[in-house]
Amino acid sequence: MAIVQIILSVAIIALILLQQRSSGMTGLLGGTGEGVYQTRRGIEKTALRLTVILSVAFVAVALYQLLHS
């Protein structure tokens, strides 16, 4: 279970770093996020949802380990 937690934590960190407005996915594609708020679409929306799902899974694994140790 510890390996699962490590994998989840690395994935969550990577997704959070990709979601940064200034250097995130917009920056990877050559765009600039110069203070204009835009709704999340496409891959950014998917990354946000995946981050939430992985975070819930991480907490569930942590609680499982706590209760069964």
C-alpha angles and dihedrals in degrees: 000000000000090000090053090053092050092050092047093048093050091048092049092049092049093049093048091051091050091053096061107121097220099045103014131103091312089058091048090058094048098259127126125226096211101176096293110129114224130178116252113261138173115343095007091057090047091049091052093050092046090050091054092047093048091047091053090047090050092052091046092052091047092051091046090053091047094051096042102044 
